Amino acid sequence: MSGLRLSVVVVSAGRPDALRRCLLGLSQLADAGVEVVVVADGPGLEAANTLPFAVGLKAYRQAAPNIARARNIGIRAAAGDVIAFLDDDAVPEPTWGRAILAAFEDPDLAAATGPVLGRNGISVQWGPLAVNGLAQDRPVDPDEPFTDGFVRKLQGTNMAFRRATLEDLGGFDEGFAFYLDDTDMALRVGRAGLRTRWVPGAVVHHGFAASVRRNAARVPLSLADIGTSSTLFLRKHAERAERATALHELEASQSARLLRLAKARKIDAHKMRTLMETLREGIKAGEDRDSIEPGIEPVQGIFEPLSNQPPPPTPRVLSGWPHQLARLRAQAADLVKSGQPVSLFCFGPTPRKHVVRFADGGWWEQTGGLYGPSDRDGPRLRFTTYHARLSAERSRISATRGL
């Protein structure tokens, strides 16, 4: 390593429990010396202060929800050579920070992103994507050149930048209070001809937790911010002749999304109409929304790592049957309190699909059937012994978990 220092910025509003879990995950990164900057509302800061390492956090209050403004506050406070961003409802695998810094050993690299896993902790929620000035995504080979106005999409819950890049570009556009702030930055990076990279080893788990904008069932409470940010994005990045068609497609895609929720009986027809009205109100508001790139000054503060202690030890592996799970969880909790990371495996004699999660108590937990699939592209049923299955699952996640 060349001695690059990593700062991680976490923005949070309305999700104190998720923020606490995220910070627990960051405290277990395989390399010591990562700086963590938290920009949160009052409840989030209170939750962060309950953690045993709270004194090591750089913590700032977010006066009003604006993800781009909060990220800029984080950038100004961060003293690392590389600044990574993580959503509060996400947790990185232990080797995430190491993978990011290894990528930035390339002195020409400006920005990077990596895999985001979904709620089951196994399926890929977001893989390598490209995006254009119409905010249209398309899957790409990670190493293929970008054409037709597309650039590498940088996922807001798993992206990193060289600090100098953020200073040169002026930070995040604070006109994007929510939605497309990361995509706007991706377009600015790509159109400036700066080098980006897909880092497959930088893996993040993303839970899509409830927030001020959606409930636990992922039903939106309002679409106004999506409408406003989409309109601003198109005014900023798309040709004038393309904007009306793009906004029509936005309405159609959101209507289809709500229809799927209605078919699942999560909303009714009245709620559909109300939400579509909030989208149209947001689109109207976006016509008058100003783009705000406030500028980022060179850092004035010092780098304050979360811990000056050696890296955490190799994770301890616990395993057992479902009837042993309560005992295993209690054991995991005790180990985590003593500073020992834990990966817990619990398999029952069934073909149930596997789920991986980072528990609120601070340990990784994988549950499922001894004969069930973990890889969703693999066979739905596999006959094996407990020992062989445990060995296979440990091998599957060893690189990112640091086993």
VEXKOL-43935 format. One line per 2 residues: number of its first residue (from 0); their letters; for each residue x, y, z of C-alpha. Coordinates in pm, 1 decimal. Layout:
! VEXKOL-43935
NUM	a	X/Y/Z | ...;
//
This chain:
! VEXKOL-43935
0	ms	0.0/0.0/0.0 | 116.5/357.1/-69.9;
2	gl	-21.9/501.4/251.7 | -349.4/633.5/110.9;
4	rl	-601.8/721.3/381.6 | -972.5/641.7/353.5;
6	sv	-1256.7/855.0/488.6 | -1611.4/717.3/481.9;
8	vv	-1909.1/956.9/480.4 | -2247.2/829.2/601.3;
10	vs	-2555.3/1051.9/568.5 | -2863.7/966.2/773.6;
12	ag	-3213.4/1104.3/829.1 | -3499.1/927.6/1003.8;
14	rp	-3320.8/592.2/1045.6 | -3126.5/588.2/1373.7;
16	da	-3134.2/209.1/1414.3 | -3009.6/152.1/1059.8;
18	lr	-2734.5/410.3/1110.8 | -2618.9/237.6/1428.2;
20	rc	-2595.6/-96.3/1244.1 | -2407.2/65.6/955.5;
22	ll	-2151.1/217.8/1191.3 | -2105.3/-115.9/1370.4;
24	gl	-2021.4/-268.5/1033.2 | -1771.3/7.8/957.1;
26	sq	-1602.6/-48.6/1292.1 | -1522.2/-404.8/1181.1;
28	la	-1342.6/-321.0/857.0 | -1043.6/-545.9/812.0;
30	da	-795.4/-256.3/808.8 | -765.3/-20.1/1103.1;
32	gv	-728.8/353.2/1049.3 | -1043.3/438.3/851.9;
34	ev	-1194.0/778.7/927.5 | -1575.2/784.4/962.1;
36	vv	-1777.7/1103.9/913.0 | -2145.8/1098.5/1009.8;
38	va	-2388.6/1367.9/897.7 | -2723.1/1292.7/1060.1;
40	dg	-3036.2/1430.1/1220.8 | -3076.4/1449.0/1600.3;
42	pg	-3201.2/1091.2/1654.8 | -2924.2/957.8/1432.0;
44	le	-2654.1/1139.3/1626.1 | -2804.2/1014.0/1952.6;
46	aa	-2793.0/656.2/1821.9 | -2432.0/699.1/1708.0;
48	nt	-2337.3/827.2/2052.8 | -2447.5/497.9/2211.2;
50	lp	-2169.8/309.2/2032.6 | -1852.7/226.7/2225.5;
52	fa	-1637.3/394.6/1959.7 | -1852.0/710.7/1933.2;
54	vg	-1565.6/931.5/2047.1 | -1378.9/835.3/1730.1;
56	lk	-1652.4/952.9/1492.6 | -1656.8/1289.9/1319.5;
58	ay	-2023.7/1375.8/1371.7 | -2224.3/1667.1/1227.3;
60	rq	-2592.4/1759.1/1245.9 | -2804.0/1766.0/930.7;
62	aa	-3043.3/2058.1/978.9 | -3285.2/1954.5/702.6;
64	pn	-3292.3/1646.1/476.2 | -3077.8/1717.1/169.6;
66	ia	-2851.1/1428.4/80.9 | -2624.3/1627.4/-151.3;
68	ra	-2573.6/1908.4/101.6 | -2506.9/1654.8/376.6;
70	rn	-2251.8/1476.6/157.9 | -2075.6/1807.9/98.2;
72	ig	-2061.5/1867.3/474.7 | -1902.1/1524.3/501.7;
74	ir	-1649.1/1599.3/228.4 | -1540.9/1920.4/398.1;
76	aa	-1489.0/1733.8/725.3 | -1311.8/1433.9/569.8;
78	ag	-933.1/1444.4/563.9 | -867.1/1123.6/371.2;
80	dv	-702.0/1103.0/31.2 | -997.8/888.8/-80.7;
82	ia	-1356.9/959.5/29.5 | -1616.1/682.0/10.7;
84	fl	-1992.4/710.9/57.9 | -2225.4/459.9/219.2;
86	dd	-2600.2/483.7/283.5 | -2719.4/447.2/641.5;
88	da	-2922.5/135.9/553.3 | -2614.4/-38.7/413.3;
90	vp	-2327.9/-237.6/566.5 | -1995.7/-308.6/393.0;
92	ep	-1825.1/-644.3/393.3 | -1512.4/-632.6/615.5;
94	tw	-1267.7/-610.3/321.3 | -1459.4/-326.3/149.2;
96	gr	-1222.2/-50.2/254.3 | -916.6/-255.3/163.3;
98	ai	-1055.5/-317.4/-188.0 | -1126.3/52.8/-239.4;
100	la	-779.1/164.8/-135.7 | -617.6/-104.0/-351.2;
102	af	-805.1/33.4/-654.6 | -685.8/387.8/-584.5;
104	ed	-325.1/272.1/-593.3 | -372.7/365.2/-960.2;
106	pd	-277.7/736.5/-944.8 | -500.3/816.6/-1241.7;
108	la	-817.6/675.3/-1087.0 | -1075.3/942.2/-1002.7;
110	aa	-1375.6/738.5/-885.3 | -1487.2/381.0/-822.9;
112	tg	-1794.0/176.6/-738.9 | -1869.4/-187.4/-661.1;
114	pv	-2139.3/-451.9/-613.2 | -2447.1/-380.8/-403.1;
116	lg	-2630.7/-684.8/-265.8 | -3003.4/-677.8/-190.6;
118	rn	-3214.9/-763.8/111.2 | -3135.7/-1135.6/108.5;
120	gi	-2764.8/-1055.2/129.9 | -2683.3/-1274.0/-170.5;
122	sv	-2858.4/-1151.6/-486.9 | -2701.3/-857.6/-667.8;
124	qw	-2916.5/-548.1/-638.8 | -2687.6/-333.4/-854.6;
126	gp	-2404.4/-461.3/-1067.9 | -2192.8/-275.6/-1323.2;
128	la	-2407.2/-18.8/-1504.2 | -2371.4/271.9/-1743.7;
130	vn	-2595.5/579.5/-1741.5 | -2658.0/868.3/-1980.4;
132	gl	-2794.2/1223.3/-1966.9 | -3150.6/1093.1/-1973.3;
134	aq	-3083.5/896.9/-1652.2 | -3121.1/572.3/-1848.5;
136	dr	-2927.3/274.2/-1708.6 | -2792.3/-23.5/-1896.3;
138	pv	-2583.9/-320.8/-1781.8 | -2226.1/-320.9/-1908.0;
140	dp	-1916.1/-531.3/-1906.0 | -1708.4/-363.2/-1631.9;
142	de	-1411.2/-312.7/-1863.5 | -1582.2/-217.9/-2187.7;
144	pf	-1544.0/139.5/-2319.1 | -1841.3/371.8/-2282.3;
146	td	-2017.3/499.1/-2593.6 | -2330.4/686.8/-2704.1;
148	gf	-2311.7/939.0/-2421.7 | -2301.4/675.5/-2146.7;
150	vr	-2063.9/687.0/-1849.6 | -2003.3/453.4/-1555.6;
152	kl	-2286.3/474.2/-1304.2 | -2163.8/537.3/-949.1;
154	qg	-2400.9/387.6/-692.2 | -2463.8/631.2/-408.3;
156	tn	-2451.5/359.9/-144.8 | -2115.5/229.3/-266.0;
158	ma	-1896.1/485.8/-437.0 | -1556.3/640.8/-370.3;
160	fr	-1364.5/937.5/-508.2 | -1018.5/1079.7/-486.2;
162	ra	-1058.9/1388.6/-271.5 | -891.0/1603.9/-535.6;
164	tl	-1162.4/1498.7/-783.4 | -1441.2/1620.5/-553.5;
166	ed	-1257.3/1948.6/-499.9 | -1208.4/1999.1/-875.1;
168	lg	-1574.8/1924.4/-953.3 | -1713.7/2142.1/-674.5;
170	gf	-1885.7/1874.0/-468.3 | -2236.6/1734.0/-506.5;
172	de	-2508.6/1948.6/-662.7 | -2729.6/2053.6/-371.1;
174	gf	-3022.9/2105.9/-605.3 | -3066.2/1727.8/-577.7;
176	af	-3207.8/1708.6/-225.7 | -3285.7/1341.7/-285.8;
178	yl	-3249.1/1115.9/-591.8 | -3000.9/1139.1/-880.2;
180	dd	-2734.9/1328.7/-684.4 | -2497.9/1035.2/-739.9;
182	td	-2595.1/1000.9/-1105.8 | -2535.8/1371.6/-1161.2;
184	ma	-2187.8/1329.2/-1015.3 | -2125.7/1024.8/-1236.6;
186	lr	-2213.4/1230.5/-1546.1 | -1983.1/1511.3/-1437.6;
188	vg	-1696.6/1270.3/-1372.3 | -1749.6/1084.6/-1699.1;
190	ra	-1790.1/1392.5/-1914.5 | -1473.0/1540.3/-1766.4;
192	gl	-1290.5/1238.7/-1910.3 | -1181.8/1115.6/-1568.1;
194	rt	-1093.5/752.7/-1507.5 | -1336.4/531.2/-1315.3;
196	rw	-1331.4/163.4/-1216.2 | -1561.4/-120.0/-1117.0;
198	vp	-1417.6/-287.6/-804.0 | -1576.4/-633.8/-765.8;
200	ga	-1425.8/-689.7/-420.7 | -1580.0/-373.4/-272.5;
202	vv	-1909.8/-534.6/-167.6 | -2191.3/-360.2/20.3;
204	hh	-2518.9/-502.2/156.1 | -2814.0/-265.5/109.2;
206	gf	-3134.5/-316.8/303.7 | -3374.2/-54.6/158.0;
208	aa	-3489.9/38.8/509.6 | -3800.1/245.6/574.9;
210	sv	-3743.3/621.1/562.6 | -3923.6/952.8/546.6;
212	rr	-3990.1/871.7/178.8 | -4098.1/504.8/190.1;
214	na	-4236.4/252.0/435.5 | -4090.8/-86.0/530.8;
216	ar	-4273.0/-251.9/237.5 | -4091.4/-12.5/-2.7;
218	vp	-4414.5/176.5/-75.4 | -4332.3/541.7/-150.1;
220	ls	-4491.7/806.0/68.7 | -4433.2/1073.3/-195.2;
222	la	-4282.9/1092.4/-544.3 | -4225.8/1467.5/-534.0;
224	di	-3847.1/1449.2/-491.2 | -3819.6/1201.5/-777.8;
226	gt	-4011.4/1440.0/-1001.2 | -3812.1/1745.7/-894.8;
228	ss	-3469.9/1585.2/-920.8 | -3551.3/1416.1/-1252.7;
230	tl	-3654.7/1747.4/-1404.3 | -3343.8/1924.2/-1278.3;
232	fl	-3125.1/1637.9/-1404.4 | -3278.0/1654.8/-1753.0;
234	rk	-3246.4/2033.3/-1766.8 | -2880.4/1996.0/-1672.9;
236	ha	-2773.0/1696.7/-1881.8 | -3022.1/1627.5/-2164.8;
238	er	-3086.7/1802.7/-2492.4 | -3395.7/2023.7/-2480.2;
240	ae	-3571.2/1820.1/-2749.8 | -3534.8/1501.6/-2542.0;
242	ra	-3671.1/1629.9/-2210.8 | -4046.3/1606.7/-2271.9;
244	ta	-4019.9/1247.2/-2390.8 | -3799.5/1157.2/-2094.1;
246	lh	-4047.5/1306.2/-1846.2 | -4333.4/1119.8/-2015.2;
248	el	-4133.1/796.8/-1976.0 | -4069.8/883.2/-1610.7;
250	ea	-4444.1/914.2/-1547.7 | -4506.9/586.2/-1728.9;
252	sq	-4239.1/399.3/-1531.2 | -4362.4/532.4/-1196.6;
254	sa	-4721.0/449.2/-1289.4 | -4613.9/92.7/-1372.8;
256	rl	-4429.9/72.3/-1040.2 | -4742.1/178.2/-851.4;
258	lr	-4953.3/-65.7/-1048.3 | -4725.5/-349.7/-935.4;
260	la	-4769.7/-235.7/-575.9 | -5147.1/-222.8/-625.7;
262	ka	-5150.5/-576.6/-765.8 | -4957.5/-684.2/-456.0;
264	rk	-5230.8/-511.6/-250.1 | -4986.1/-271.9/-90.7;
266	id	-5173.0/38.1/-214.1 | -5520.6/111.8/-350.5;
268	ah	-5639.3/315.7/-649.7 | -5677.1/633.2/-443.7;
270	km	-5319.1/606.6/-317.5 | -5199.3/551.7/-674.5;
272	rt	-5366.0/872.0/-791.1 | -5232.9/1067.3/-494.0;
274	lm	-4877.3/950.4/-550.4 | -4889.4/1028.6/-922.3;
276	et	-5008.0/1377.7/-834.8 | -4706.2/1425.8/-608.3;
278	lr	-4484.7/1319.7/-898.8 | -4641.5/1580.3/-1129.2;
280	eg	-4609.4/1846.9/-860.7 | -4244.1/1756.9/-825.0;
282	ik	-4186.7/1779.5/-1200.5 | -4339.5/2126.9/-1198.7;
284	ag	-4121.4/2232.3/-905.9 | -3814.9/2100.3/-1086.3;
286	ed	-3861.4/2351.7/-1365.9 | -3764.2/2624.5/-1119.2;
288	rd	-3509.2/2432.2/-912.4 | -3159.7/2578.8/-929.8;
290	si	-2846.0/2373.7/-969.5 | -2612.8/2443.0/-674.4;
292	ep	-2250.1/2333.3/-693.6 | -2110.2/2513.4/-388.7;
294	gi	-1742.5/2432.5/-422.2 | -1515.4/2230.5/-193.0;
296	ep	-1210.9/2390.5/-35.1 | -891.2/2197.9/43.1;
298	vq	-923.9/2017.1/375.5 | -824.4/2213.1/684.4;
300	gi	-874.2/1949.3/954.9 | -666.6/1650.1/1048.6;
302	fe	-730.3/1284.8/967.5 | -896.1/1121.0/1268.3;
304	pl	-915.8/740.8/1232.2 | -1198.2/557.9/1401.9;
306	sn	-939.8/351.6/1587.9 | -564.8/366.4/1630.1;
308	qp	-564.9/3.5/1737.6 | -445.4/-285.0/1517.1;
310	pp	-695.0/-426.5/1263.2 | -971.1/-643.9/1410.6;
312	pt	-883.0/-1015.0/1434.3 | -994.3/-1263.9/1172.0;
314	pr	-1369.3/-1325.5/1214.3 | -1463.5/-1611.4/1443.9;
316	vl	-1692.1/-1867.9/1279.3 | -1987.5/-2007.7/1474.6;
318	sg	-2220.9/-2271.3/1331.4 | -2505.7/-2495.8/1434.0;
320	wp	-2863.3/-2615.8/1386.1 | -3178.3/-2403.2/1429.3;
322	hq	-3245.1/-2531.1/1782.7 | -2902.1/-2392.7/1878.0;
324	la	-2953.5/-2049.1/1722.2 | -3047.0/-1858.2/2039.7;
326	rl	-2734.5/-1984.4/2213.7 | -2516.9/-1906.7/1911.2;
328	ra	-2652.9/-1552.2/1891.9 | -2583.2/-1494.1/2260.1;
330	qa	-2228.8/-1622.9/2208.3 | -2186.8/-1398.4/1902.8;
332	ad	-2304.8/-1094.4/2100.6 | -2051.1/-1161.5/2375.3;
334	lv	-1769.1/-1202.1/2123.6 | -1858.5/-880.1/1940.9;
336	ks	-1858.0/-688.1/2270.0 | -1504.6/-809.6/2329.6;
338	gq	-1392.9/-683.0/1986.5 | -1410.3/-1014.9/1800.8;
340	pv	-1590.3/-1008.4/1461.6 | -1821.0/-1305.7/1407.3;
342	sl	-1968.9/-1492.2/1111.9 | -2253.3/-1719.9/1221.4;
344	fc	-2394.5/-2001.9/1004.9 | -2716.6/-2184.8/1089.8;
346	fg	-2855.2/-2452.2/856.7 | -3172.2/-2653.8/908.1;
348	pt	-3252.5/-2989.0/739.3 | -3465.4/-2821.2/468.7;
350	pr	-3434.2/-2684.7/112.4 | -3502.7/-2325.9/228.8;
352	kh	-3316.4/-2047.4/46.9 | -3032.2/-1883.9/233.2;
354	vv	-3033.9/-1528.8/367.9 | -2733.9/-1326.8/484.2;
356	rf	-2764.6/-1024.2/712.6 | -2561.3/-811.8/947.0;
358	ad	-2744.7/-839.3/1278.9 | -2823.1/-538.3/1493.7;
360	gg	-2588.7/-685.0/1754.2 | -2295.4/-657.3/1512.9;
362	ww	-2232.9/-1004.0/1367.5 | -2280.3/-1155.1/1021.5;
364	eq	-2546.7/-1426.4/1012.8 | -2635.6/-1669.9/734.7;
366	tg	-2943.1/-1888.8/775.5 | -3119.1/-2132.4/543.4;
368	gl	-3167.1/-2495.9/459.5 | -2883.6/-2742.2/448.7;
370	yg	-3012.1/-2846.0/103.8 | -3128.8/-2499.9/-10.5;
372	ps	-2956.0/-2255.0/-248.5 | -2735.6/-1965.5/-149.1;
374	dr	-2635.1/-1881.3/-507.1 | -2971.1/-1793.6/-667.1;
376	dg	-2840.1/-1902.5/-1007.0 | -2744.8/-2245.3/-879.0;
378	pr	-2954.5/-2560.7/-829.4 | -3261.4/-2527.0/-606.7;
380	lr	-3177.1/-2847.0/-421.0 | -2841.3/-2998.1/-331.9;
382	ft	-2778.5/-3299.7/-112.7 | -2477.9/-3261.1/111.1;
384	ty	-2349.9/-3305.0/465.7 | -2341.3/-3028.2/723.4;
386	ha	-1961.8/-3015.9/725.5 | -1938.8/-2998.2/345.1;
388	rl	-2205.5/-2726.6/325.7 | -2039.7/-2515.5/592.2;
390	sa	-1706.8/-2548.6/412.9 | -1866.7/-2448.0/81.4;
392	er	-2038.9/-2140.3/228.7 | -1724.3/-2027.9/408.9;
394	sr	-1534.6/-2057.6/83.1 | -1803.2/-1863.4/-106.1;
396	is	-1769.7/-1555.0/114.4 | -1410.4/-1589.6/236.5;
398	at	-1260.6/-1322.1/9.8 | -1494.8/-1041.8/113.9;
400	rg	-1551.6/-1154.0/474.1 | -1180.8/-1195.7/542.9;
402	l	-1215.4/-1553.0/669.6;
//
